[in-house]
Amino acid sequence: MEVLRPQLVTIEGRNYRKNPIQEKTYQHEEEDEEFYHDSMECADEPCDAYEVEQTPQGFRSTVSAPSLLYKHIVGKRGDTKKKIEMETKTSISIPKPGQDGEIVITGQHRNGVVSARTRIDVLLDTFRRKQPFTHFLAFFLNEVEVQEGFLKFQEEVLEKCSKDRGVDNSIFQNSKKLHLTIGMLVLLSEQEVQQTCKMLQRCKEEFIELQELVDRVLERFQASGLIVKEWSSVKLHATVMNTLFRKDPNAEGRYNLYTADGKYIFKERESFDGRNILKLFENFYFGSLKLNSIHISQRFTVDSFGNYASCGHVDFS
């Protein structure tokens, strides 16, 4: 990490800088935990950053987090939890694996509780970013006119460009899965799915124009931590061709290339020459439809119509 340009983490609208977390690899996968070695220096850690309750014993704060991330707060043999407790002079109670609940921080001093809460939030944010995407927000393009337009596009491309390098039937999207992507999500519990539905409902009530709607949806979900910030605005797009489909018809773009612990998987891909396609089909008309609803779609699932299974949606019609 460069000292003058430390990594910044945004949590609940506040910016924090953090020191790197050193990774160690162990023989058994179940022991392959990452450890908290360096204390975190917070750029903005006022005592009112979080809700802290005063009790007869001192001070108390709670953190809501999916149970899947508890192990990263505990650490191997409890080392991470013990280190935070020692450095902040607090006591941290974490639900048992598989049990839902809140992480409870208690201590004699308010500053210590706030400091422990900050460190836990930074760890949660760090390890959430390493989880594979589970869902995505999208407009479904499942109108018959659009699907037929796509099949016509596929037919004409294969008729006129099949001699171009790498262009064949295998790289086209499944017409039943056409969609406009707004953003990729990491939802690690049913509670987070319900939280997503409620946030979409609030967006529906506040915004009207399409671009404003999707930009504000992205902004809200980035602020909540459910979407990792990559862009400041949404470029609505539908994938119609992808070389990942060549070997795996169920592949889902670049989001397939990471393991559960965030490590990159190299997949050799055969490219294709798309110059003629861009030239011949620059203004191809796929059809029209009303974008009436945003869906929370679950990756690697299929509903009875052949589309991605939807965990919830908000109608705008």
Rosetta blueprint (number, residue, H / E / L):
1 M L
2 E L
3 V L
4 L L
5 R L
6 P L
7 Q L
8 L E
9 V E
10 T E
11 I E
12 E L
13 G L
14 R E
15 N E
16 Y E
17 R E
18 K L
19 N L
20 P L
21 I L
22 Q L
23 E E
24 K L
25 T L
26 Y L
27 Q L
28 H L
29 E H
30 E H
31 E H
32 D L
33 E L
34 E E
35 F L
36 Y L
37 H L
38 D L
39 S L
40 M L
41 E L
42 C L
43 A L
44 D L
45 E L
46 P L
47 C L
48 D L
49 A L
50 Y L
51 E L
52 V L
53 E E
54 Q E
55 T E
56 P L
57 Q L
58 G E
59 F E
60 R E
61 S E
62 T E
63 V E
64 S E
65 A L
66 P L
67 S H
68 L H
69 L H
70 Y H
71 K H
72 H H
73 I H
74 V H
75 G L
76 K H
77 R H
78 G H
79 D H
80 T H
81 K H
82 K H
83 K H
84 I H
85 E H
86 M H
87 E H
88 T H
89 K L
90 T E
91 S E
92 I E
93 S E
94 I L
95 P L
96 K L
97 P L
98 G L
99 Q L
100 D L
101 G L
102 E E
103 I E
104 V E
105 I E
106 T E
107 G E
108 Q L
109 H L
110 R H
111 N H
112 G H
113 V H
114 V H
115 S H
116 A H
117 R H
118 T H
119 R H
120 I H
121 D H
122 V H
123 L H
124 L H
125 D H
126 T H
127 F H
128 R H
129 R L
130 K L
131 Q L
132 P L
133 F L
134 T L
135 H E
136 F E
137 L E
138 A E
139 F E
140 F E
141 L L
142 N L
143 E L
144 V H
145 E H
146 V H
147 Q H
148 E H
149 G H
150 F H
151 L H
152 K H
153 F H
154 Q H
155 E H
156 E H
157 V H
158 L H
159 E H
160 K H
161 C H
162 S L
163 K L
164 D L
165 R L
166 G L
167 V L
168 D L
169 N H
170 S H
171 I H
172 F E
173 Q L
174 N L
175 S H
176 K H
177 K H
178 L L
179 H E
180 L E
181 T E
182 I E
183 G E
184 M E
185 L E
186 V L
187 L L
188 L L
189 S L
190 E H
191 Q H
192 E H
193 V H
194 Q H
195 Q H
196 T H
197 C H
198 K H
199 M H
200 L H
201 Q H
202 R H
203 C H
204 K H
205 E H
206 E H
207 F L
208 I L
209 E L
210 L H
211 Q H
212 E H
213 L H
214 V H
215 D H
216 R H
217 V H
218 L H
219 E H
220 R H
221 F H
222 Q H
223 A H
224 S H
225 G L
226 L L
227 I L
228 V L
229 K L
230 E L
231 W L
232 S L
233 S L
234 V L
235 K L
236 L L
237 H L
238 A L
239 T L
240 V L
241 M E
242 N L
243 T H
244 L H
245 F H
246 R H
247 K L
248 D L
249 P L
250 N L
251 A L
252 E L
253 G H
254 R H
255 Y H
256 N H
257 L L
258 Y E
259 T L
260 A L
261 D L
262 G L
263 K L
264 Y E
265 I L
266 F L
267 K L
268 E L
269 R L
270 E L
271 S L
272 F L
273 D L
274 G L
275 R H
276 N H
277 I H
278 L H
279 K H
280 L H
281 F L
282 E L
283 N L
284 F L
285 Y L
286 F L
287 G L
288 S L
289 L L
290 K L
291 L L
292 N L
293 S E
294 I E
295 H E
296 I E
297 S E
298 Q E
299 R L
300 F L
301 T L
302 V L
303 D L
304 S L
305 F L
306 G L
307 N L
308 Y L
309 A L
310 S E
311 C E
312 G E
313 H E
314 V E
315 D E
316 F L
317 S L
